[in-house]
Amino acid sequence: MRSRHARLIALGGIVALLVAACGGSDDGGGGTTAATSAAGAGTATSAATGTTAEESPATTGGGAPAGSAAGTLTIWTDALYAPPVKEAADAFAAENGVTVNVQAVNETRTQFLTASQAGTGPDLVLGANDWIGQLVQNGAIDPVPMTDATKDLFNPAAIQAVTFNGQVYGIPYAVENLALYRNTDLAPEAPATWEDLTAAATSLQQQGRVTELLALPIGTDGAPAPYHTYPIFTAGGGTLFGESPDGSYDINQMEMGSDASIAANTRMSQMAQQGLLKTSIGSENLASIFTDQKTAFMVSGPWTLPDIEAAGINYAISDIPSFAGGPPARPFLGVQAVYVASKGQNKALAQEFATNYFIQPEVAQGLYDAQPRPPALLETYESVAAENPDIAAFNEAGAEGDPLPSFTEMAGIFDPWGKAIVAIVGGADPAQTTRDLATTIDGLIGG
């Protein structure tokens, strides 16, 4: 499966990737929660042309955002990305003598799909790569033209993540993945294996210095479990889907019920018995367990960094461990991208803005500044990583990662998968639970 794994060019080595953080999120910020209000609305006017790039207030379920209009390029994004998108739109408006309307939209994917079907959607929308299957199935986005030379400007795994049925559907701008955080006052050395982590954490617990061996969100409903346990599953030899000749996932090769996947979930069961995995730890209390120094180790993404920095504890970021003698852990890789709406009224302008402006380092830098994630544009990544060791560490932690699947069926797979993990962590037989899950997934994908 290595041809599908993320291989990136970093400052001296292979580059890893960023996302969505959590798979299936409905915002433009990967694993973050969509902001509920936009940055201040305003209008920037180009004195040279008299054209404008407008920023509209955020919209919620109570009212529909404005759609595409002839002569006005309309862009939907979440509130956090609206300011840098507006800045790029200002430049595009001035250069092309057009008006660009940037709107901060809550529940972006849901509103975009609804508006697209009604013919009232925008010209461009920013969002996660795991939206692509649903958007393509609903005829909501067009492929974007991209030469090999342009592709080479980007993290290869980011390009792979926005490729669906052999066509590129988005211009990627950020990537994200999980990594292992550790409190360096409690655990000075990064554990190379889960066995090393277990020994170090158990020793700290026996000394009374921590109460939890590990903070990794399972939750009582299992919602965060598939995304956060996937690195453990793959480190244990598990595979969700087989691989097509081009290295992409083959949904017709469902491998959850294989002996290797059963063995991987058996490892997870053993970790739960040791106290490493608990349903009492979920997304809502994950960060506080680490920042309150109740544990030395936490599995999370870059969206947790602000909480850790605010707590003022000494920390480091490293790869998620493998098992002794086993394959590397492969976290899911989420990618944020800009998409061209198939039903927009200004498709030529939309394609030009997406393909000419989202490849510019200053635009990528602005998007990074809004939400610090490893940039998909390699030039900007290298600049950022040279100044920010955390970004470089996340990149390295994702070097073996798998792109978050984007086909439509995944939306239905995550729920039973999460519930199966909750059952396994709770003591259910891992072999039978895995076989039952495989049967459920087969039914969902028409196997």
DRENDO-1510 file (C-alpha; in Angstrom, 1 decimal, always signed):
<recs>
REC; n; res; u; v; w
REC; 1; MET; +0.0; +0.0; +0.0 .
REC; 2; ARG; +3.0; +2.3; +0.1 .
REC; 3; SER; +2.2; +3.9; -3.3 .
REC; 4; ARG; -0.9; +5.5; -1.8 .
REC; 5; HIS; +0.9; +6.8; +1.3 .
REC; 6; ALA; +1.9; +10.4; +1.6 .
REC; 7; ARG; +5.4; +11.1; +0.4 .
REC; 8; LEU; +6.3; +14.7; +0.6 .
REC; 9; ILE; +9.4; +16.8; -0.1 .
REC; 10; ALA; +10.5; +18.5; +3.1 .
REC; 11; LEU; +13.5; +20.7; +3.9 .
REC; 12; GLY; +15.9; +17.8; +3.9 .
REC; 13; GLY; +13.6; +14.9; +3.5 .
REC; 14; ILE; +10.2; +13.5; +2.9 .
REC; 15; VAL; +7.2; +15.8; +3.5 .
REC; 16; ALA; +4.2; +14.7; +5.5 .
REC; 17; LEU; +0.7; +16.1; +5.3 .
REC; 18; LEU; -1.9; +18.0; +7.1 .
REC; 19; VAL; -6.9; +18.2; +7.7 .
REC; 20; ALA; -9.6; +17.7; +8.4 .
REC; 21; ALA; -8.9; +16.8; +11.2 .
REC; 22; CYS; -11.6; +14.8; +11.8 .
REC; 23; GLY; -13.0; +13.0; +8.9 .
REC; 24; GLY; -16.4; +14.1; +7.6 .
REC; 25; SER; -16.4; +17.5; +9.1 .
REC; 26; ASP; -18.7; +20.0; +7.5 .
REC; 27; ASP; -16.5; +23.0; +7.7 .
REC; 28; GLY; -13.5; +24.3; +5.7 .
REC; 29; GLY; -11.1; +23.8; +8.5 .
REC; 30; GLY; -10.4; +20.2; +8.7 .
REC; 31; GLY; -10.6; +18.9; +12.2 .
REC; 32; THR; -11.6; +22.3; +13.6 .
REC; 33; THR; -15.1; +23.3; +14.5 .
REC; 34; ALA; -16.6; +25.8; +12.0 .
REC; 35; ALA; -16.6; +29.3; +13.3 .
REC; 36; THR; -20.1; +30.7; +14.0 .
REC; 37; SER; -19.3; +34.3; +13.1 .
REC; 38; ALA; -17.4; +35.9; +10.3 .
REC; 39; ALA; -14.6; +38.4; +10.5 .
REC; 40; GLY; -15.9; +41.9; +10.2 .
REC; 41; ALA; -17.7; +42.6; +7.0 .
REC; 42; GLY; -16.4; +45.3; +4.7 .
REC; 43; THR; -15.6; +46.4; +1.2 .
REC; 44; ALA; -12.1; +46.9; -0.2 .
REC; 45; THR; -12.0; +49.1; -3.2 .
REC; 46; SER; -9.3; +49.3; -5.8 .
REC; 47; ALA; -8.6; +52.9; -6.6 .
REC; 48; ALA; -7.1; +51.9; -9.9 .
REC; 49; THR; -10.2; +50.0; -11.3 .
REC; 50; GLY; -13.1; +50.9; -9.1 .
REC; 51; THR; -13.8; +47.2; -8.6 .
REC; 52; THR; -14.4; +45.6; -5.2 .
REC; 53; ALA; -13.8; +42.4; -3.3 .
REC; 54; GLU; -16.6; +42.3; -0.8 .
REC; 55; GLU; -16.8; +40.2; +2.4 .
REC; 56; SER; -20.3; +39.3; +3.5 .
REC; 57; PRO; -21.3; +38.4; +7.1 .
REC; 58; ALA; -21.5; +34.7; +8.0 .
REC; 59; THR; -24.7; +33.0; +7.3 .
REC; 60; THR; -26.4; +30.2; +9.3 .
REC; 61; GLY; -29.2; +27.9; +8.8 .
REC; 62; GLY; -31.6; +30.8; +9.3 .
REC; 63; GLY; -30.8; +32.4; +6.0 .
REC; 64; ALA; -29.2; +31.4; +2.7 .
REC; 65; PRO; -26.0; +33.0; +1.6 .
REC; 66; ALA; -25.9; +34.9; -1.8 .
REC; 67; GLY; -25.2; +32.8; -4.8 .
REC; 68; SER; -23.4; +33.4; -8.1 .
REC; 69; ALA; -24.3; +36.4; -10.1 .
REC; 70; ALA; -23.2; +37.3; -13.6 .
REC; 71; GLY; -20.1; +39.5; -13.4 .
REC; 72; THR; -19.6; +38.9; -9.7 .
REC; 73; LEU; -17.4; +36.1; -8.6 .
REC; 74; THR; -18.9; +34.6; -5.4 .
REC; 75; ILE; -16.7; +32.5; -3.0 .
REC; 76; TRP; -18.0; +30.6; +0.0 .
REC; 77; THR; -15.6; +29.7; +2.8 .
REC; 78; ASP; -15.7; +29.3; +6.6 .
REC; 79; ALA; -15.1; +32.4; +8.8 .
REC; 80; LEU; -11.5; +31.6; +9.7 .
REC; 81; TYR; -10.4; +31.5; +6.1 .
REC; 82; ALA; -12.6; +34.4; +4.9 .
REC; 83; PRO; -10.0; +37.2; +5.6 .
REC; 84; PRO; -7.1; +35.6; +3.6 .
REC; 85; VAL; -9.4; +34.6; +0.8 .
REC; 86; LYS; -10.7; +38.2; +0.7 .
REC; 87; GLU; -7.1; +39.5; +0.5 .
REC; 88; ALA; -6.5; +37.3; -2.5 .
REC; 89; ALA; -9.8; +38.3; -4.0 .
REC; 90; ASP; -8.9; +42.0; -3.7 .
REC; 91; ALA; -5.8; +41.4; -5.8 .
REC; 92; PHE; -7.8; +39.3; -8.4 .
REC; 93; ALA; -10.5; +42.0; -8.5 .
REC; 94; ALA; -8.0; +44.8; -9.1 .
REC; 95; GLU; -6.2; +42.8; -11.8 .
REC; 96; ASN; -9.2; +41.7; -13.7 .
REC; 97; GLY; -11.7; +44.6; -13.3 .
REC; 98; VAL; -14.3; +42.4; -11.7 .
REC; 99; THR; -16.2; +42.2; -8.4 .
REC; 100; VAL; -15.5; +39.4; -6.0 .
REC; 101; ASN; -17.9; +38.6; -3.2 .
REC; 102; VAL; -16.4; +36.5; -0.3 .
REC; 103; GLN; -18.9; +35.0; +2.0 .
REC; 104; ALA; -18.2; +33.3; +5.4 .
REC; 105; VAL; -20.7; +30.4; +5.5 .
REC; 106; ASN; -21.5; +28.0; +8.3 .
REC; 107; GLU; -22.3; +24.4; +7.5 .
REC; 108; THR; -20.6; +25.1; +4.2 .
REC; 109; ARG; -21.0; +21.6; +2.6 .
REC; 110; THR; -24.7; +21.3; +3.5 .
REC; 111; GLN; -25.5; +24.8; +2.3 .
REC; 112; PHE; -23.5; +24.4; -0.9 .
REC; 113; LEU; -25.2; +21.1; -1.9 .
REC; 114; THR; -28.6; +22.6; -1.3 .
REC; 115; ALA; -27.8; +25.8; -3.2 .
REC; 116; SER; -26.2; +23.9; -6.1 .
REC; 117; GLN; -29.3; +21.8; -6.6 .
REC; 118; ALA; -31.3; +25.0; -6.6 .
REC; 119; GLY; -29.0; +26.8; -9.0 .
REC; 120; THR; -28.2; +29.4; -6.4 .
REC; 121; GLY; -24.7; +28.4; -5.3 .
REC; 122; PRO; -21.4; +30.3; -5.4 .
REC; 123; ASP; -18.7; +30.1; -8.1 .
REC; 124; LEU; -16.1; +28.7; -5.7 .
REC; 125; VAL; -16.2; +26.9; -2.4 .
REC; 126; LEU; -13.5; +26.0; +0.1 .
REC; 127; GLY; -13.7; +22.7; +1.9 .
REC; 128; ALA; -12.3; +19.3; +2.8 .
REC; 129; ASN; -11.2; +16.6; +0.4 .
REC; 130; ASP; -13.6; +14.0; +1.9 .
REC; 131; TRP; -16.5; +16.1; +0.4 .
REC; 132; ILE; -15.4; +15.4; -3.1 .
REC; 133; GLY; -17.3; +12.1; -3.7 .
REC; 134; GLN; -20.6; +13.6; -2.6 .
REC; 135; LEU; -20.0; +16.8; -4.5 .
REC; 136; VAL; -19.1; +15.0; -7.7 .
REC; 137; GLN; -22.0; +12.5; -7.3 .
REC; 138; ASN; -24.4; +15.5; -7.0 .
REC; 139; GLY; -22.9; +17.3; -10.0 .
REC; 140; ALA; -21.8; +20.2; -7.8 .
REC; 141; ILE; -18.2; +20.7; -8.8 .
REC; 142; ASP; -16.1; +20.6; -12.0 .
REC; 143; PRO; -12.6; +19.2; -12.4 .
REC; 144; VAL; -9.8; +21.8; -12.5 .
REC; 145; PRO; -7.2; +21.8; -15.2 .
REC; 146; MET; -3.7; +21.2; -13.8 .
REC; 147; THR; -0.5; +20.6; -15.7 .
REC; 148; ASP; +2.1; +18.2; -14.4 .
REC; 149; ALA; +4.3; +21.2; -13.8 .
REC; 150; THR; +1.6; +22.8; -11.6 .
REC; 151; LYS; +1.1; +19.5; -9.8 .
REC; 152; ASP; +4.8; +19.4; -9.0 .
REC; 153; LEU; +4.4; +22.7; -7.0 .
REC; 154; PHE; +2.3; +20.8; -4.4 .
REC; 155; ASN; +2.6; +18.1; -1.9 .
REC; 156; PRO; +2.0; +14.9; -3.9 .
REC; 157; ALA; -0.3; +13.4; -1.4 .
REC; 158; ALA; -2.4; +16.6; -1.4 .
REC; 159; ILE; -2.9; +16.2; -5.2 .
REC; 160; GLN; -3.7; +12.6; -4.7 .
REC; 161; ALA; -6.3; +13.5; -2.1 .
REC; 162; VAL; -8.2; +15.9; -4.4 .
REC; 163; THR; -8.1; +13.4; -7.3 .
REC; 164; PHE; -11.3; +11.4; -7.8 .
REC; 165; ASN; -11.9; +8.9; -10.6 .
REC; 166; GLY; -8.7; +10.0; -12.2 .
REC; 167; GLN; -9.5; +13.8; -12.3 .
REC; 168; VAL; -8.2; +16.6; -10.1 .
REC; 169; TYR; -11.2; +18.4; -8.5 .
REC; 170; GLY; -9.6; +20.9; -6.3 .
REC; 171; ILE; -6.6; +23.2; -5.7 .
REC; 172; PRO; -5.2; +22.1; -2.3 .
REC; 173; TYR; -3.9; +24.6; +0.2 .
REC; 174; ALA; -3.5; +22.8; +3.5 .
REC; 175; VAL; -3.0; +19.3; +4.8 .
REC; 176; GLU; -3.4; +17.9; +8.3 .
REC; 177; ASN; -2.9; +14.6; +10.3 .
REC; 178; LEU; -2.6; +13.3; +13.8 .
REC; 179; ALA; +0.6; +13.0; +15.7 .
REC; 180; LEU; +1.7; +12.1; +19.2 .
REC; 181; TYR; +2.0; +14.9; +21.7 .
REC; 182; ARG; +4.0; +14.4; +24.9 .
REC; 183; ASN; +4.7; +16.4; +28.0 .
REC; 184; THR; +8.5; +16.6; +27.9 .
REC; 185; ASP; +8.7; +17.2; +31.7 .
REC; 186; LEU; +7.1; +13.8; +32.2 .
REC; 187; ALA; +8.4; +12.0; +29.1 .
REC; 188; PRO; +11.6; +13.5; +27.8 .
REC; 189; GLU; +12.1; +10.9; +25.1 .
REC; 190; ALA; +9.7; +10.1; +22.2 .
REC; 191; PRO; +8.5; +6.5; +22.3 .
REC; 192; ALA; +9.4; +4.5; +19.2 .
REC; 193; THR; +6.8; +1.8; +19.8 .
REC; 194; TRP; +3.5; +1.4; +21.6 .
REC; 195; GLU; +5.3; -1.0; +23.9 .
REC; 196; ASP; +7.8; +1.8; +24.9 .
REC; 197; LEU; +4.9; +4.3; +25.4 .
REC; 198; THR; +3.0; +1.8; +27.6 .
REC; 199; ALA; +6.1; +1.1; +29.8 .
REC; 200; ALA; +6.8; +4.8; +30.2 .
REC; 201; ALA; +3.1; +5.7; +30.9 .
REC; 202; THR; +2.7; +2.8; +33.3 .
REC; 203; SER; +5.8; +3.9; +35.3 .
REC; 204; LEU; +4.5; +7.4; +35.6 .
REC; 205; GLN; +1.1; +6.2; +36.7 .
REC; 206; GLN; +2.7; +3.9; +39.3 .
REC; 207; GLN; +4.7; +6.9; +40.6 .
REC; 208; GLY; +1.4; +8.9; +41.0 .
REC; 209; ARG; +2.5; +11.5; +38.5 .
REC; 210; VAL; -0.3; +10.8; +36.0 .
REC; 211; THR; -3.8; +9.3; +36.2 .
REC; 212; GLU; -4.2; +8.4; +32.5 .
REC; 213; LEU; -1.8; +6.4; +30.4 .
REC; 214; LEU; -2.9; +8.0; +27.2 .
REC; 215; ALA; -5.4; +10.7; +25.9 .
REC; 216; LEU; -7.0; +9.5; +22.7 .
REC; 217; PRO; -10.7; +10.2; +22.0 .
REC; 218; ILE; -13.0; +7.2; +21.7 .
REC; 219; GLY; -16.2; +8.7; +23.2 .
REC; 220; THR; -19.3; +6.8; +24.3 .
REC; 221; ASP; -20.8; +7.2; +20.8 .
REC; 222; GLY; -17.6; +6.4; +18.9 .
REC; 223; ALA; -17.8; +9.5; +16.7 .
REC; 224; PRO; -14.1; +10.4; +17.0 .
REC; 225; ALA; -12.9; +6.8; +17.2 .
REC; 226; PRO; -12.3; +5.7; +13.6 .
REC; 227; TYR; -10.2; +8.7; +12.7 .
REC; 228; HIS; -8.1; +8.7; +15.9 .
REC; 229; THR; -7.6; +4.9; +16.1 .
REC; 230; TYR; -6.8; +4.5; +12.4 .
REC; 231; PRO; -3.0; +4.8; +13.1 .
REC; 232; ILE; -3.3; +2.0; +15.7 .
REC; 233; PHE; -5.3; -0.1; +13.3 .
REC; 234; THR; -2.8; +0.3; +10.5 .
REC; 235; ALA; +0.2; -0.1; +12.8 .
REC; 236; GLY; -1.4; -3.4; +13.8 .
REC; 237; GLY; -1.5; -4.5; +10.2 .
REC; 238; GLY; -5.1; -3.5; +9.5 .
REC; 239; THR; -6.4; -2.3; +6.1 .
REC; 240; LEU; -9.8; -0.8; +5.4 .
REC; 241; PHE; -9.7; -1.0; +1.5 .
REC; 242; GLY; -7.4; -2.5; -1.0 .
REC; 243; GLU; -5.6; -0.5; -3.7 .
REC; 244; SER; -6.3; +0.2; -7.3 .
REC; 245; PRO; -3.5; +0.0; -9.9 .
REC; 246; ASP; -3.1; +3.8; -9.7 .
REC; 247; GLY; -2.6; +3.7; -5.9 .
REC; 248; SER; -6.0; +5.0; -5.0 .
REC; 249; TYR; -8.5; +3.1; -2.7 .
REC; 250; ASP; -10.5; +0.3; -4.3 .
REC; 251; ILE; -13.8; +0.3; -2.6 .
REC; 252; ASN; -14.6; -3.1; -4.1 .
REC; 253; GLN; -11.7; -4.6; -2.1 .
REC; 254; MET; -13.1; -4.2; +1.4 .
REC; 255; GLU; -10.5; -5.7; +3.8 .
REC; 256; MET; -12.0; -4.9; +7.2 .
REC; 257; GLY; -12.9; -8.6; +7.7 .
REC; 258; SER; -9.4; -9.9; +6.8 .
REC; 259; ASP; -7.3; -11.8; +9.3 .
REC; 260; ALA; -4.9; -8.9; +9.4 .
REC; 261; SER; -7.6; -6.4; +10.3 .
REC; 262; ILE; -9.0; -8.8; +13.0 .
REC; 263; ALA; -5.5; -9.0; +14.4 .
REC; 264; ALA; -5.2; -5.2; +14.4 .
REC; 265; ASN; -8.5; -4.8; +16.3 .
REC; 266; THR; -7.4; -7.5; +18.7 .
REC; 267; ARG; -4.4; -5.3; +19.4 .
REC; 268; MET; -6.7; -2.4; +20.1 .
REC; 269; SER; -8.7; -4.6; +22.5 .
REC; 270; GLN; -5.5; -5.4; +24.4 .
REC; 271; MET; -4.6; -1.7; +24.6 .
REC; 272; ALA; -8.0; -1.1; +26.1 .
REC; 273; GLN; -7.5; -3.9; +28.7 .
REC; 274; GLN; -4.2; -2.2; +29.6 .
REC; 275; GLY; -6.0; +1.1; +30.2 .
REC; 276; LEU; -4.6; +2.9; +27.1 .
REC; 277; LEU; -8.0; +3.3; +25.4 .
REC; 278; LYS; -11.1; +4.4; +27.2 .
REC; 279; THR; -14.6; +5.5; +26.1 .
REC; 280; SER; -14.6; +8.1; +28.9 .
REC; 281; ILE; -12.1; +10.1; +26.9 .
REC; 282; GLY; -13.8; +12.0; +24.0 .
REC; 283; SER; -13.3; +15.1; +22.0 .
REC; 284; GLU; -14.8; +17.3; +24.7 .
REC; 285; ASN; -12.2; +16.4; +27.4 .
REC; 286; LEU; -9.2; +15.3; +25.4 .
REC; 287; ALA; -7.2; +18.5; +25.5 .
REC; 288; SER; -7.9; +19.2; +29.2 .
REC; 289; ILE; -6.6; +15.8; +30.2 .
REC; 290; PHE; -3.3; +16.7; +28.6 .
REC; 291; THR; -3.1; +20.3; +29.6 .
REC; 292; ASP; -4.0; +19.4; +33.2 .
REC; 293; GLN; -1.0; +17.0; +33.1 .
REC; 294; LYS; -3.2; +14.0; +33.9 .
REC; 295; THR; -1.3; +12.2; +31.1 .
REC; 296; ALA; +2.1; +12.5; +29.4 .
REC; 297; PHE; +0.8; +11.4; +26.0 .
REC; 298; MET; -2.0; +12.5; +23.7 .
REC; 299; VAL; -2.9; +11.7; +20.1 .
REC; 300; SER; -4.4; +14.7; +18.4 .
REC; 301; GLY; -3.9; +17.1; +15.5 .
REC; 302; PRO; -2.7; +20.7; +15.0 .
REC; 303; TRP; -6.1; +22.0; +16.1 .
REC; 304; THR; -5.1; +21.2; +19.7 .
REC; 305; LEU; -2.0; +23.4; +19.7 .
REC; 306; PRO; -3.7; +26.6; +20.9 .
REC; 307; ASP; -4.9; +24.8; +24.0 .
REC; 308; ILE; -1.5; +23.4; +24.8 .
REC; 309; GLU; +0.3; +26.7; +24.1 .
REC; 310; ALA; -2.2; +28.5; +26.4 .
REC; 311; ALA; -1.5; +26.1; +29.2 .
REC; 312; GLY; +2.2; +26.9; +29.1 .
REC; 313; ILE; +3.4; +23.3; +29.4 .
REC; 314; ASN; +6.5; +22.0; +27.8 .
REC; 315; TYR; +5.6; +19.6; +24.9 .
REC; 316; ALA; +7.0; +18.0; +21.8 .
REC; 317; ILE; +5.3; +16.4; +18.8 .
REC; 318; SER; +6.4; +13.1; +17.2 .
REC; 319; ASP; +5.3; +10.2; +15.1 .
REC; 320; ILE; +2.5; +8.0; +16.4 .
REC; 321; PRO; +4.3; +4.8; +17.4 .
REC; 322; SER; +4.3; +1.5; +15.7 .
REC; 323; PHE; +4.2; -1.9; +17.4 .
REC; 324; ALA; +7.5; -3.6; +17.9 .
REC; 325; GLY; +8.5; -5.3; +14.7 .
REC; 326; GLY; +5.4; -4.0; +12.9 .
REC; 327; PRO; +4.6; -1.6; +10.1 .
REC; 328; PRO; +4.5; +2.1; +10.7 .
REC; 329; ALA; +1.4; +3.8; +11.9 .
REC; 330; ARG; -0.5; +5.5; +9.1 .
REC; 331; PRO; -2.7; +8.4; +10.2 .
REC; 332; PHE; -5.5; +9.7; +7.9 .
REC; 333; LEU; -4.5; +12.8; +5.9 .
REC; 334; GLY; -7.1; +15.5; +5.4 .
REC; 335; VAL; -6.7; +18.1; +2.8 .
REC; 336; GLN; -8.4; +21.5; +2.4 .
REC; 337; ALA; -8.9; +22.7; -1.2 .
REC; 338; VAL; -10.8; +25.2; -3.3 .
REC; 339; TYR; -13.4; +23.8; -5.7 .
REC; 340; VAL; -15.1; +25.3; -8.8 .
REC; 341; ALA; -18.9; +25.0; -8.7 .
REC; 342; SER; -20.3; +23.4; -11.8 .
REC; 343; LYS; -23.4; +25.6; -11.7 .
REC; 344; GLY; -21.8; +28.9; -11.1 .
REC; 345; GLN; -22.4; +31.7; -13.6 .
REC; 346; ASN; -18.7; +32.7; -13.9 .
REC; 347; LYS; -16.9; +29.4; -14.4 .
REC; 348; ALA; -14.0; +30.9; -16.5 .
REC; 349; LEU; -13.3; +33.5; -13.8 .
REC; 350; ALA; -13.6; +30.9; -11.1 .
REC; 351; GLN; -11.1; +28.5; -12.8 .
REC; 352; GLU; -8.7; +31.4; -13.4 .
REC; 353; PHE; -8.9; +32.5; -9.7 .
REC; 354; ALA; -8.5; +29.0; -8.4 .
REC; 355; THR; -5.7; +27.9; -10.7 .
REC; 356; ASN; -3.7; +31.2; -10.8 .
REC; 357; TYR; -4.0; +32.5; -7.3 .
REC; 358; PHE; -4.1; +29.4; -5.1 .
REC; 359; ILE; -0.6; +28.5; -6.5 .
REC; 360; GLN; +0.9; +31.7; -5.2 .
REC; 361; PRO; +3.1; +31.5; -2.1 .
REC; 362; GLU; +1.7; +34.7; -0.6 .
REC; 363; VAL; -1.9; +33.3; -0.8 .
REC; 364; ALA; -0.8; +30.0; +0.7 .
REC; 365; GLN; +1.0; +32.0; +3.5 .
REC; 366; GLY; -2.2; +34.0; +4.2 .
REC; 367; LEU; -4.2; +30.8; +4.5 .
REC; 368; TYR; -1.6; +29.3; +6.8 .
REC; 369; ASP; -1.6; +32.3; +9.0 .
REC; 370; ALA; -5.4; +32.0; +9.4 .
REC; 371; GLN; -5.2; +28.4; +10.4 .
REC; 372; PRO; -1.7; +27.0; +11.0 .
REC; 373; ARG; -1.6; +23.7; +9.1 .
REC; 374; PRO; +1.2; +22.4; +6.9 .
REC; 375; PRO; +0.7; +24.2; +3.5 .
REC; 376; ALA; +0.1; +22.0; +0.5 .
REC; 377; LEU; +2.2; +24.4; -1.7 .
REC; 378; LEU; +5.7; +23.1; -1.2 .
REC; 379; GLU; +7.5; +26.4; -1.4 .
REC; 380; THR; +5.3; +27.8; +1.4 .
REC; 381; TYR; +5.6; +24.7; +3.5 .
REC; 382; GLU; +9.4; +24.9; +3.4 .
REC; 383; SER; +9.3; +28.5; +4.5 .
REC; 384; VAL; +6.9; +27.8; +7.3 .
REC; 385; ALA; +8.6; +24.6; +8.5 .
REC; 386; ALA; +11.9; +26.4; +8.8 .
REC; 387; GLU; +10.3; +28.8; +11.3 .
REC; 388; ASN; +7.9; +26.5; +13.0 .
REC; 389; PRO; +9.2; +23.1; +14.3 .
REC; 390; ASP; +5.6; +22.0; +15.2 .
REC; 391; ILE; +4.5; +22.2; +11.6 .
REC; 392; ALA; +7.6; +20.2; +10.5 .
REC; 393; ALA; +6.9; +17.6; +13.2 .
REC; 394; PHE; +3.3; +17.2; +12.0 .
REC; 395; ASN; +4.5; +16.9; +8.5 .
REC; 396; GLU; +7.0; +14.2; +9.5 .
REC; 397; ALA; +4.3; +12.4; +11.5 .
REC; 398; GLY; +2.1; +12.1; +8.4 .
REC; 399; ALA; +4.9; +10.8; +6.1 .
REC; 400; GLU; +3.3; +7.3; +6.0 .
REC; 401; GLY; -0.3; +8.6; +6.0 .
REC; 402; ASP; -3.3; +7.6; +3.9 .
REC; 403; PRO; -5.5; +10.2; +2.3 .
REC; 404; LEU; -8.9; +10.4; +4.0 .
REC; 405; PRO; -11.3; +8.5; +1.6 .
REC; 406; SER; -13.5; +10.8; -0.4 .
REC; 407; PHE; -16.1; +8.4; -1.9 .
REC; 408; THR; -19.7; +9.0; -0.9 .
REC; 409; GLU; -20.1; +5.7; +1.0 .
REC; 410; MET; -17.6; +6.7; +3.7 .
REC; 411; ALA; -20.3; +9.0; +5.3 .
REC; 412; GLY; -22.2; +5.8; +6.2 .
REC; 413; ILE; -19.2; +3.8; +7.2 .
REC; 414; PHE; -17.8; +6.0; +10.0 .
REC; 415; ASP; -20.8; +5.5; +12.3 .
REC; 416; PRO; -20.9; +1.7; +12.5 .
REC; 417; TRP; -17.1; +1.7; +12.5 .
REC; 418; GLY; -17.0; +4.0; +15.6 .
REC; 419; LYS; -19.6; +1.9; +17.4 .
REC; 420; ALA; -17.6; -1.2; +16.7 .
REC; 421; ILE; -14.5; +0.4; +18.3 .
REC; 422; VAL; -16.6; +1.4; +21.3 .
REC; 423; ALA; -17.7; -2.2; +21.6 .
REC; 424; ILE; -14.2; -3.5; +21.3 .
REC; 425; VAL; -12.8; -1.0; +23.8 .
REC; 426; GLY; -15.7; -2.0; +26.1 .
REC; 427; GLY; -14.7; -5.7; +26.1 .
REC; 428; ALA; -16.6; -7.2; +23.2 .
REC; 429; ASP; -14.9; -10.0; +21.3 .
REC; 430; PRO; -12.7; -8.2; +18.7 .
REC; 431; ALA; -12.8; -11.0; +16.1 .
REC; 432; GLN; -16.6; -11.3; +16.0 .
REC; 433; THR; -17.1; -7.5; +16.2 .
REC; 434; THR; -14.7; -7.0; +13.3 .
REC; 435; ARG; -16.5; -9.6; +11.2 .
REC; 436; ASP; -19.9; -8.0; +12.0 .
REC; 437; LEU; -18.5; -4.6; +11.0 .
REC; 438; ALA; -17.2; -6.0; +7.7 .
REC; 439; THR; -20.6; -7.4; +7.0 .
REC; 440; THR; -22.2; -4.0; +7.7 .
REC; 441; ILE; -19.7; -2.2; +5.5 .
REC; 442; ASP; -20.2; -4.7; +2.7 .
REC; 443; GLY; -23.9; -3.9; +2.8 .
REC; 444; LEU; -23.3; -0.1; +2.7 .
REC; 445; ILE; -21.0; -0.3; -0.4 .
REC; 446; GLY; -23.1; -2.9; -2.1 .
REC; 447; GLY; -20.6; -5.7; -1.7 .
</recs>
